[in-house]
Amino acid sequence: MELCADNNIQVVNCTTPANFFHVLRRQLYRDFRKPLIIFTPKSLLRNPKCVSPLADFTDSVFKEVIDDQYADAKKVKRVLFCSGKIYYDLADKQQTDERKDLAIVRLEQLYPTPVQQLAKIRAKYSKATEFIWVQEEPENMGAWPYLYRKSRTEEALKFDVISRPESSSTATGFAKQHAAQQLYIISKAFESPAGKKTKEAVTKTVEKMAVAGAD
């Protein structure tokens, strides 16, 4: 994100197979060339919820922002913005708790940032009083420093943040501590305990990461 300026590159973090397909298709279809950076965490390859219906491949396009289809816009008081695989942990908690009063919006293209689309989504949730960026990375890493800097001139990017504490390392190096921090992020986002189902899902993900690292 430090290299993003003057529309020099494109940075995306796709959460669905169809959106991944369409961003590659867009890259080849355009009549100009810009470097395309795609974040592709391996865990989404194993996530049974990370799927797309066939119609999303044939009748859709790349979506720079994906709005929440579960929440009730008239009841929403808090809107969580995120990017990448943390969406699935947040969505699992949202649907397990049947939280219609909280929306989760996915920012699929980090740069160029679709500011106008984000502004429309914020306007849609007119009763919301909290707009929060949620990320797995420490506060001094990931997309947050970039978004915070841009928020000085873009009202649509004015968020609070929920993340790991500032760190000099990109990872804890300890699976249990990673899991504990992940559960804290989910709990903080919903202002309620993570719940048994979410804990089990996070634990399984961490165990798979550990096994993959050992291989």
C-alpha positions in Angstrom: 0.0 0.0 0.0 3.0 2.3 0.5 3.6 2.1 -3.3 0.1 3.2 -4.2 -0.1 6.7 -5.7 -0.9 8.3 -9.1 -2.9 5.2 -10.1 0.4 3.3 -10.6 -0.8 -0.1 -9.6 -4.0 -2.1 -8.7 -4.3 -3.9 -5.4 -7.2 -6.3 -4.8 -8.1 -8.8 -2.1 -10.8 -11.1 -3.5 -13.1 -13.1 -1.2 -14.9 -15.1 -3.8 -13.8 -17.3 -6.7 -16.0 -15.4 -9.2 -14.5 -12.0 -8.2 -11.0 -13.5 -8.6 -12.0 -14.7 -12.1 -13.5 -11.4 -13.1 -10.5 -9.3 -11.9 -8.2 -11.4 -14.1 -10.7 -11.1 -17.0 -10.8 -7.3 -16.5 -7.0 -7.2 -16.5 -6.8 -8.7 -20.0 -9.9 -7.0 -21.4 -8.8 -3.5 -20.7 -7.0 -1.5 -23.4 -4.3 -0.3 -20.9 -1.9 -2.1 -18.7 -1.3 -1.5 -15.0 0.4 -4.0 -12.6 -2.2 -6.0 -10.7 -1.4 -7.2 -7.1 -3.7 -9.9 -5.8 -3.7 -11.1 -2.2 -4.6 -14.8 -2.2 -4.5 -16.5 1.2 -4.3 -20.2 1.1 -6.9 -20.7 3.8 -9.7 -19.6 1.4 -8.9 -22.6 -0.8 -10.0 -24.8 2.1 -12.9 -22.7 3.2 -16.2 -24.5 2.2 -18.0 -21.1 2.3 -15.7 -19.5 -0.2 -17.6 -20.6 -3.3 -19.5 -18.8 -6.1 -22.6 -20.0 -8.0 -22.1 -20.5 -11.7 -24.2 -17.4 -12.5 -21.6 -15.2 -10.8 -19.1 -16.3 -13.4 -21.3 -15.9 -16.4 -23.6 -13.0 -15.5 -21.5 -10.7 -13.4 -18.4 -8.5 -13.3 -15.6 -7.7 -10.9 -17.1 -6.0 -7.8 -14.8 -3.5 -6.2 -17.0 -3.5 -3.1 -19.4 -6.2 -2.0 -22.3 -5.0 0.3 -24.0 -7.1 3.0 -27.0 -9.1 1.8 -27.8 -10.5 5.3 -28.3 -7.3 7.4 -31.4 -5.2 7.4 -30.3 -1.7 6.3 -33.1 0.0 8.3 -31.9 -1.6 11.5 -28.2 -1.3 11.1 -26.4 0.6 13.8 -22.8 -0.5 13.1 -21.1 -1.1 9.8 -17.9 -3.2 9.6 -15.6 -2.7 6.6 -13.0 -5.4 5.9 -11.0 -7.0 3.2 -10.0 -10.6 2.6 -10.5 -13.7 4.6 -11.4 -12.1 7.9 -14.8 -11.6 6.3 -15.7 -15.2 6.8 -15.0 -15.1 10.5 -17.1 -12.0 10.8 -19.9 -13.4 8.7 -20.0 -16.6 10.7 -20.4 -14.6 13.9 -23.0 -12.3 12.4 -25.2 -15.2 11.1 -24.7 -17.4 14.2 -25.9 -14.5 16.4 -28.6 -13.5 13.8 -27.3 -9.9 13.9 -29.4 -8.0 11.4 -28.4 -4.7 13.0 -24.8 -5.0 11.9 -23.6 -5.0 8.3 -20.3 -6.3 6.9 -19.0 -4.6 3.8 -16.1 -6.1 1.8 -13.6 -3.8 0.2 -12.4 -6.1 -2.7 -10.2 -3.4 -4.4 -7.9 -1.6 -2.0 -6.4 0.6 -4.7 -7.5 2.6 -6.6 -9.9 2.9 -3.7 -13.6 3.0 -4.9 -14.4 6.1 -2.7 -17.7 6.9 -4.4 -19.0 3.4 -4.0 -18.1 3.5 -0.3 -19.8 6.8 0.1 -23.0 5.4 -1.4 -22.9 2.4 1.0 -22.4 4.7 4.0 -25.4 6.8 2.8 -27.5 3.6 2.5 -26.9 2.8 6.2 -28.3 6.2 7.3 -29.1 5.1 10.8 -25.7 3.7 11.5 -23.6 5.5 14.1 -20.4 3.5 13.9 -18.3 2.8 10.8 -15.3 0.5 11.6 -12.4 -0.9 9.7 -11.6 -4.5 10.8 -8.3 -6.2 9.9 -6.3 -9.2 11.1 -3.0 -7.3 10.7 -1.4 -5.2 13.5 -2.6 -1.6 13.5 0.6 -0.3 11.9 0.4 -2.8 9.0 -2.2 -3.9 6.4 -4.5 -1.5 4.7 -5.3 0.6 7.8 -2.3 3.1 7.7 -3.2 3.8 4.0 -6.9 4.3 4.7 -6.2 6.5 7.8 -4.0 8.7 5.7 -6.6 9.0 2.9 -9.3 9.8 5.4 -8.0 13.3 5.9 -9.4 14.2 2.5 -12.0 11.5 1.9 -15.0 11.5 4.2 -16.1 8.0 3.0 -12.8 6.6 4.5 -13.3 8.0 8.0 -13.3 4.8 10.1 -12.5 3.7 13.6 -10.3 0.6 13.6 -10.3 -2.9 15.2 -7.0 -4.8 14.7 -4.1 -6.4 16.4 -2.0 -4.1 18.5 1.0 -2.4 16.9 3.8 -4.8 16.3 7.3 -5.0 14.9 6.6 -8.4 13.5 4.0 -9.5 11.0 3.1 -12.6 12.9 3.2 -13.8 16.6 5.0 -17.0 15.7 2.8 -18.8 18.3 -0.5 -20.4 17.1 -2.4 -20.1 20.4 -1.6 -16.4 20.7 -2.6 -15.9 17.1 -5.9 -17.6 17.8 -6.5 -15.6 21.0 -5.9 -12.3 19.1 -8.2 -13.4 16.3 -11.0 -14.1 18.8 -10.4 -10.7 20.4 -10.9 -9.0 17.0 -14.1 -10.9 16.3 -15.4 -10.2 19.8 -14.5 -6.6 19.7 -16.2 -6.1 16.3 -19.5 -7.4 17.7 -19.0 -6.2 21.3 -19.9 -9.7 22.4 -18.1 -13.0 23.2 -16.9 -14.8 20.1 -19.0 -17.9 20.8 -18.2 -21.6 20.7 -18.8 -22.0 16.9 -16.5 -19.1 16.1 -13.8 -20.3 18.5 -13.9 -23.8 16.9 -13.6 -22.3 13.4 -10.7 -20.1 14.4 -8.9 -23.0 16.1 -9.3 -25.2 13.1 -7.9 -22.5 10.8 -4.9 -22.0 13.1 -4.3 -25.8 13.3 -4.3 -26.0 9.5 -1.9 -23.1 9.2 0.4 -24.9 11.6 0.3 -28.1 9.6 0.8 -26.3 6.3 3.8 -24.5 7.9 5.3 -27.7 9.0 5.0 -29.2 5.5 
